[in-house]
Amino acid sequence: MKKVIIFAVVILAGISEIHAQDTQDTLRMKIRTGFFFVPQGVFQTTEVKNAFSVVTPLFAVFSFNRGHFTVNVMYNMLGNNIQAVYACQFSKIFGTYLVSNKNVLTEGGYSGIGITMDVKEGKATAFCEVGSCWEPLKPIIYIGVIIPFMVRIK
């Protein structure tokens, strides 16, 4: 899993070099807050009986955006965990991201990498994510839609 995360960081760093020549307007920091409603299907590769499930978490979100890059700090109200997402938009509709979360009351967490596609003219985002819990290592695949309800602060 460490090799996958290192590979993902290298890919995101390469994408950031491609977009380094942005105009001044896109380099202004934008700060937003609000909620993400995220209906998603979860496929746990180590489970046989209950491999597929559907969950709909609600996230409280602070979002920091500069150019093609976004950092989201979120609280998952369903899973009671805090997570951080580093995202990069590499075309008008496609992007990629790294996600990591930490459980609030128990040990453990999750790390993953995903790809996104804007749908409905940017009003929602479809995603596919692959990751694993920290301990024990068990791959999980998420497929879903992010529906944002955000307010711009700055």
PEWO-V872352 format. One record per helix or strand. SS is the DSSP state (2 for helix, 1 for strand). FROM is the first residue (numbers start at 1). LEN is the number of residues. Records with the same first field share a line. If there is no record, write none. Layout:
BEGIN
SS: FROM-LEN, FROM-LEN
END
This chain:
BEGIN
2: 2-17, 25-3
1: 29-16, 52-15, 69-8, 81-9, 94-10, 109-11, 124-10, 139-14
END
